[in-house]
Amino acid sequence: MPEQWEHKDLYREIVTSLTEGVMVIGMNGKIVMLNPAAEQMLGLTQEDIGDSFVNVFLTREGTDDFTGAILDTIYEKGRVSNMPVDFFLEGETRNLSLSTSYIRSEGDKAVVVVMNDVTELNELRDAQTALDRCDML
């Protein structure tokens, strides 16, 4: 097996095993890839998306901030880092931290969206703040 294929397999394995969600959007607007963590965070599967355009996802409630970050990345060819996004999934608000990058590889261009679900962390921080306030009384 050529070395480049071995690297591709390694990269695929790394992205698949990440706890961070990864979504890749082609410049034609199609969702190229979701890793398992992104599927879980967004309530979508690669099979749900199939050969769909990103607007299938971005028309859902709570995706306005996603849309802005993705469009900024495409048009500015820059990055968005640690942008807080509230996302609605199955009646619950999830707090995500979103980072995007514009990438080029072998002539292809895409936007990579990396997301972390920080809902539990925010809840713990809010609970600690409430406890601290009680201690002050």
Buried (B, 14 or more C-beta within 10 A) or exposed (E): EEEEEEEEEEEEEEBEEEEBBBBBBBEEBBBBBBBBBBBBBBBBEBEBBEEEBBEBBBEBEBBEBBBBBBEBBBEEEEEBEEBEBEBEBEEEEBBBBBBBBBEEEEEEEBBBBBBBBBBEEBEEEEEEEEEEEEEEE
